């Protein structure tokens, strides 16, 4: 585990960006061939007149899942690092973005346990929890091709998860009756039929009843190992001997008359069967943070305890409200988490911060965690980067390389030199910048040897005189061999992300990858309505992203060093599941207190407001 060097924290800091090995042009280890199946399981080429598929749906023998879902390598933007005073350890990582592309940029064989609770194949409305535009788009794509489309979408991700697992690692996939049987068939092809460790049935009694069919009161957990060795901590998950069908569970045990062997009960209890009677969360449970598909901590505790040990790495790539990493943190496991919903990431980060602070005895033993964005970036934070950092980030997004450069040239897009402007969006490119860059190209070896005449300028904005200067240079092509053709590209334009959008296929819509968002301008009004009770209103907040709307509001009524929502004020929904823009809060005592509010819009922008209030 990395320690801090020269007094600096281990790992990246806020405002920096991270290039994955793949984004740097390094090859990540591949899983290799699909697993060989036992003879008794190997299917015939045809079953009657119906061809039988030997490979997972969506698999291409030459390019794997990269044919349907081409890889996109973009940098990770560190938007926050939540610190708990233990910065000498490498931080845990919480990602916002498309999990397939994020996983493709993580190193192979680094994770001990993956638990995922992906969207169930039970309809769009059931799975749209937070209402982000990214969430809505993704779920629409999932159901586009019916069950085969859903399985292809999931298979591509399962394949990457297999690559990420250590050779001793395991994966739990949480599903229900709609698709569990289909998912098992596909997982047999990806992980190997012999690597199914258990089909686990999670039983619960909460919910509706039926008089026309047996009520559906179970989910399925498919547990696969990566290989022939895996972790199973039996003693960590033993339960009392109950319902054992009359067998003796204490005292001197029971003797088998036929063999003469005596079976003694384990003093720690028995290993649970492959059906788990763990209550689902009731509506008023203190665990609930506001969304309907939240899973109980007891379920995740059993999974993490049985399959990992302390300091092992646990991952959840559909993290939702953060139950998996909440339990992993409590059990002293390292973790990686991801979600496509900006609200889910905000709620997860907030929940984890709150729980670690409440565990005061563990406050200074918890590693920091970073919040990292992939594909949708906070423009305001980019403006705070140092010039070299900003250039590196922009060139990486643009798909340009940064080696073997000459003076005045910041990168190369193929054979074309690239120049990057200032990080500040208010600092527009000038005519002098255009002229200086043209002269740099003229002085370059490529200009002299390869007759290079083209260049690209990347910037937030261009002054009118800069546009005119570039046009004058282009007009020289008619009369002067000294001409230079400069293309001026805005960083927030479709042209900038053209190389990413061009990768779109029938199965993958990349149009919205590589975009920049602005934070809402949070405006909060408040007034006292009774003793120590105030009403707060954020309805005057201005959303700066075109076409966006407020999707979530979080409140911290005792704001100090870092934001940590007050219990019950992290994910509040009113009529039609819309976010509540007005809330009331009764402060426990009088005095001055700082209140903070975070607002997220449905495009991914997040803004923060805080003010000191005199509670009387």
N, C-alpha and C positions, 0 to 999 in steps of 0.2 A: 504494500500500500504506500503510495507516494507521501513523502513528508515535505514540509515547506522548505524552500531554499532561499538563503539570504534574507530570512525573516519574512518572506512573502508566503501567502497561503498556497497550499497545494491546489493545482487545477486552475482554470481560467477565472477571471474576475468579471464583474458586471460591465457591460458595454463592449466586451471583447467578442470575437467570433472564433469558432473552432472549425477547422477543416478536417474531415474524416480522412483516413488513409485512402479510401476510394476517390474522394474529391481531389486528393493530391496526385492521383494517377496510379496509386499502388493497388495491386490486385489483392482482394480479400480471398481467403481460402474458400473454396467451394465445398459443398457437402459431398459432391461426387455423384456417382451413379445412384439411382433409386435402389432400395434394398432388394436383395434376392429373396424370393418367397419359397417356403417349403414345397416339396413336390405335391403334397396333398392339397395345397392351397393354390397352386399355379393354375390359372384359368385356361380353358381351351381358347383357341383363336376365335372359334365361333361356337355359340350355343344354339343349336338348331339353325335357324336362319338369321339369328341376331348376333352381330359381332360383339365380342367381349373386350373391353378396354383393360389393358395391362397397366397402364400408367394413369396418374391422376388427371382428372379433367383439367384442361387448359395447358397441359405439358407439351412442349415441343422438344423433340429428341436432339435438336441441335442447340437451341437457345434456352431450353427450360421455360420458366415463366417470364423471362425477359422479352419474349416475342410479343406477348399480349400486354405486358406491363413493362415497357422499356425503362431502364434505370435513369434516374435524375439525381445528380450529385450536386447539392447545394450546401452552403455552410450552415452551421448552427449558430444562432445569435443568442448570447448570454444576456437575458433581460433582467435577471435578478439572481442573487446568491444569498440565500437565507442562512444566516450564521448563528451558531449556538456556542460560540467560544471555543471551538475545537477545530481550528482551521488547518491543523497539521495533517489532517486526513484528507484523502481524495474525496471530493463531495459525491453524494448520490445525485442522480440526474432525473429530472422531470421534463419531458418533451411535449411541445404542442406541434402537431403536424400529422401528415399521413404516415401511419406506422410502417407500411411496406417500405417506403423510401428511407425512413429513419433507420429501420432494422438493417437495410442494405449497407448502411454506412457505419455499422457497429462491428467490432472485431469478432471473429469466429471463436467458438468454444470458450466463452467467458461467463456463461450463466449457468447456475446450478439448478434452478427451478423456474419454469414459466407457468403461470396461471393466467388464463384468459377467459373472460365472459363476453364473447363477441355478440353482436346483434343476433337475436334469435330469428329464425325464418318464420316469423309470425305476423308480419305486416309492418308497414312503414310507421304508422302512428305509435305502435307499441315501443319502437326503438328510438324514436326522436324524443330525447329527454330534455335537452338544454335549448334546442331551437336555433343554434348557430347556423349560418349559411353553409359552412363547410359540412356540418353534420347532415343537413338536409340534402345537400348535393350528393354526398357519399352514399347515404341510404337509398336515394333514388337510383343511383347506379347499381347498387347491390341487387335490387329486385328487377332490374331491367330485363334480365334473361331468365327469370323464374328460378327454379331450384338449381339447374346447371350453372346459371350465372352466379348465383350465391356461392356454390361450391368452388367454382374457379377463383372467385374473389378471395375466398378463405384459403384455398390450397396454396396460392402464391405466398400468403403470409405464413402458413404452417411450414412451408419449405424453408423460409428464412429463419424461423424459430428453431428448426432442427439444426441449421448451421450455427446458430448462436449458442446452443446448448453444449456444455462440456460432454465429454464421452460418458461421464457418469451422471449426466443430468436427466431430468424428467420434465414432462409437460402434462398439465391438467387442462382439458378443454371442457368448459361448462356449456351445456346446451339443453334443449328440452325435446319433447316428443315430435315436434314439427320436422326436425332434421337430424336427430341424433344417429339414426341408423345410416343415413347417407354420409354423414361426417365420418363415422367409423370406417366405412368402406374406403373413403379417401385417405384417412389417416393410416390405414393398413398399407396403402400404396406408398405413402410418404415415409412412414417410420418403420414399417415392416409388421406383418401380422403377428409374428412371434414377440414383438416388443410391446404388445398390449399387456399392461400389468393388471389392470382392473377396469371393469365397467362398474362405476359406483353410482348407486341410486341415493339421492338426497331426498328424504321424505319430510313432509311438513303438513300441518293440518289447517293453517290459516287460509282465509279466503272464502270464496263463494261455495255454494252447494248446488246440487243438480238432482232433479227427479226424473231425468230422461236418459242419463248415462252415469257411469262411475266418475265422480269428480277427479280431475287431474291434479294430483297433489304430490308430484315429484319432479325433480330435474335429474339430468344425467351428467356425470363427470367421467370423461374418457381419459384414463391415465396411461401414458406411454413413456417408455424409457428410450434414451438415445441408443443404448447398446446393451451388452449383457451384464453390466455392473451398474447398480443404482443404490441410492440411499433409502433405507427403510428403518427409521428409529422407532421400533415397536414400543419400547418402554415410555416414549414421550407422549404416546396417545392412548394408553390403556384406559379402559373404562370399568366401572364396577360390574361384577358378575350378576346380571339381572336378565330374566327371561331366557334362561339357559335350558329350558325344557326338562327341569327336574334333576339335572346333574348337580352333584355336590360341589359347592364353590368355596368351602372353608373346611377347617379341621384337618383330618388325616387324608383327605382325598377319596377317590373311588378306585376300586380294584376291578379290572377286567377278569372275569372268572375263566374265560377261555385261554388268555395268554398269561395271566398271573401278574400282569403289570399294573402298578398303581399310578394313577394320574393325580398329581398334586396341583392345586390352584396356585397361580402366580400371585404373590402378595400385592402386586401393583394392579391387579385386575386383568382383564382380557383385552386382546386386540379387537377393535370393532369389526363387525362383519362388513360386507361390501354394500350394505344399505345403512345410511346414516340418518337417524331420527334427531335432527337438529331443527329447532323451531325457526321458521322465517320471522322476520322482524314485524312485530305488531305495529299498527299505525302510530301509537303514541310512545314507541320505544325511545329511550334516551339516546340510542345509537343513531337514530334516523337524522339525516341532514336534509331531507326534503325531496328526494326523487324516488320513483316507484320501484325500480329494479335493484335497489341496494341489497347486497347480500350481508348476512350476519357475520360478525367477527369470529364467532365460534367455528364457522365453516372454514374460514381461511386459516385460523389457528391450527386446526387439525392437519390441513394440507401442508402448511409451512413447517410445522414441527416434525411431521413424519418424513419429509423429503429433503430437509436441509439441517445444517448445524450452524452455530453462531459464526458470523462473518461470511457465510455463503451469500451468493448473489441471487436475489429473487427479482423476477421481472413480470410486469403486467402491461401489455400493450393496448389494452382497452380499459384503462384504469378507472373511468367513470368518476365516482366520488371519492376514490382513494382508499377503500377498505383494505386492499391487498397490502399497500405500502404502509398503511397505518399499523397493521399487525406485524409486518416485517420489521418495522422500526422498533416496536415494542419488544420483539423477540431478538433484537440485536443482529439482524441480518442487513447486509448491504442491499441496495435496490436500484432498479431502473424502471421508469414508468412513462407511459405515453398515452395521449388521447387526441383525437381530431377536433374536439370541442375546446375552445378557449375558455369557456365557462367551467367545464369540467376540470381543466388544469388549475384555474384560479381557486375553485372550491377545494381541490385536493391539496394545493399548497397551503391554503389557509387552515384547513383541517389539521394537517400535519404540524404546522407551526403551533397551533393552539394546543394540541395534545402533548407535544414535547414540553411546552411551557408549563402545562398543568403537572407533568411529571417532574417536579422541581428537582428530585434527586438525580434525574438522568439528564438534566439540562446541559451540563458541560461534558457529557460523554457522547452526545449525538453528533455525528458528522454534519457538516453543512450540506445543503442541497442546492443545486442550480436549477433555474427555470430557463429552458432553451427553446427557441422557436426555429422551426424549419419551414422554409417556403413562404411564410408570411411574416414580414419583419416590421418592427416598430421604427418608423422613420425618425422620430424624435431622438431615440437613443443613438441611431446612426450618426446624427449630427454632432454628437459629443465625442466621437472617435477621433483619435490622432490621425493626421493625414496618411501615414503609411498603413495604419489599420484599415481606414476607410477604403483606400485604394485596393488593398488586398481583398476586402469583402466584396466590393463591386466587381472586380475582375473575376473572382470566383463565381459570382452569380451569373456573369456574362459568358462564362465558359472560356475565359482567356487564360493563357499561361503567363507566368511571371519570371521565367528563367531566360538567361542569355539576352538581357536587354541592353539598349544603348541609351545614352544621355537624353533626357526629355521624353522618353518613351516608357510608359508604365506597364504595358503588357502586350501580348500578341494574340490576336484572334485568327488562327490559321496563319496565313502569311501577312496579315494586315496589322500594323501597329495600332495600339490603343492608348489613349490618354484619359485620365480621370480627373474631374474637377473637385471642387471643395466639398467637404462634408456638410457645410451649412447650406440648407435649401435656399436661403436668402442671398447667397453669394453666387450671382450668375456669371457665366463665362463672358469674357470681354473680347473685343477685336484683337487686343494685344495677345491674349491667350491663344487665339487662333493663329496669329502670325508666328508666335514663338514655337508652337507645335509644328507648323508647316516647315519652319527652318530646321527643327530637330530631325524631321523626316529627311529633308534634303541632305543633312550632314551624315546620315546613317549609311552604314556599309551596304545595306539592302538597296538603298536608293541608287547607289553608284553601281553595284554589281548586278542587281536584279531588275533595274529600271522601275523600282517601286514608286508608285504615284498615289496610292490610296492611304487613308488613315481614318480612324474612328475616334470621336470625342464623346465621352460619357459624362453627363452632368445633370443636376436637378433642373437647371434653367439656363437659358441663353439670352443675353441682351440682344437688342435689335442690331447693334453695330457688329456683334459677333456673327450673326446670321448673314449680314451683308458681306463681311470679310470672307467668310467661307464661300459665298457665291462668287465673289471676285476671283478667288483662287481657281474655282472650277471653270470660269469663263476663259482663263488663260490657256485651257486645253486647245482652243481654236487657233491661237496665234503664237504660243510660247511653250517650248519644251520644258520650261521650269514650273509647269503647272502642278498643283496638288489637289486631289479630290478628297475633301474632308466631309465625312458624314457626321452630323450632330444628332446624337441620340439622347433623349431624356431617360433618366434612370427609371422613372415611373411610367414609361410608355409601353405599348404592346411590342414595339420593335425591340426593346431591351430583353424581353422574355420570349422572343420569337423562337429561339433555339430550343426552349423547353416546350412550348406549345406545339412545335412541329413533331414532337415525339408522341402525340396523342394517337390512340388507336380506337377501334370500336369498343374496346373494353376499358380504356383509360382516358379520361378527360383531364388533360393537364393545363387547360386554358387558365385556370385560376392559381396555378403555382407561380411563385415568384412575384408577389405583390407586396406593397408597402402600405401600412395603415397608420392613421393618426389617432392619438388618444382623445376621448371625449373631453370637452371643457366642462368639468363638473361644477355645477352651481347648486348649493344647498341653502334652503331657507329653513329656519327653525323658530319656534316660539314655545314658551312655557304655557302649559294648559292646566297644571295643578302643581301641588307641592312636589318638587324634584322630578316632575314628569314633563317631557318635552315631545313635541311633534316635529318631525323632520321631513322635508320635501325636496326631492331631486328632479322634479318635473321640468324645471327650467334648464336642465343640462343641455348643452349644445353638442350634438354628434357631428364630427367633422368628416367622417367617411361617407362619401356619396352613396345614398340609397340604404344606409344602415339605420338601425334603431336600437334603443336600449334593450338588452336581453337579460341583464342581471345586475343587482345592487347588493353590496355587502357593507356592513356597518361594524365599526370598532368603537365602542363607547368608552374605552380606556386606552387610547392610542399612546404608545411610548416609542420604543426604538424601531419596532417593526409592526406591520399590520397583522392583526389577529382578530378575526371576527368574533363579536360577542355571540355566545351560544344562541342559536335560533335566528340569527341575522345574516346568514351566509347565502341562502338560496330560498328566497321568500316568493311564493306564488299566490296570486289572487284569482280573479275571475278569468276563465278561459286560459288558465295556466300562464297568464301574463305576469311579468315582474311587478312587485309592489313598489311604487315610487314614493309612497308616504308611509312612514312608520312612527310608532310611538315607543318611548323608552322611559322607564322610571329609574333614575340613578339611585344607588343604595345609600348615598350620603351627600350632604351639601359640600360645596367647595369648588375649586377650579379644576376642570378636567378637560383633556384634549379629546375631541371626537374626530374620527376619520371615516371617509366613505370612499369605496371603490365602485366604479361603474364600468361594466363591459358592454360593448355593442356587438351585434351579431356578425360583424366582419372581423372581429378580433381586437379592436381597439380597447384599451383600458386606461382610465383616468383616475386620479386620486385627489381628494380634497381633505383638508384637515383644518380645524380651528379650535381654539381654546374657549370653553364655555364656563361661565360662572353659574354653578347650580345652586339655586336658593330655594 
